[in-house]
Amino acid sequence: MIDRRDSSPVLAARGVSKSFRRETGEPVHALENFDLEIAPGMLAALVGPDGAGKTTFLRLVAGLMQVES
C-alpha cells in the first residue's frame, strides 16, 4: 500500500508558460502560469478544447520543448 502522507508529487508543474508567434508575428499563449501537481497513485487527465495547451504541456513534460522562464 502507498503511504501518501509524506510522499512527494510524481509530477509538479508550477507557473509553466509557453507562447509561440504566428507567421504574422502575433503572439499566441499556449500556456500561461499553468500549475499542476500529481501525487503518487493519482489518476489525472488533461481535458480541454482545441488550442487549450494540452499537447504543448505534454511536449514540455517530455522534454521536447523548452519552458519559458
HUJO-V330324 format. One record per helix or strand. SS is the DSSP state (h for helix, s for strand). FROM is the first residue (numbers start at 1). LEN is the number of residues. Records with the same first field share a line. If there is no record, write none. Layout:
# HUJO-V330324
SS=FROM-LEN + FROM-LEN
This chain:
# HUJO-V330324
s=11-11 + 27-12 + 68-1
h=54-8
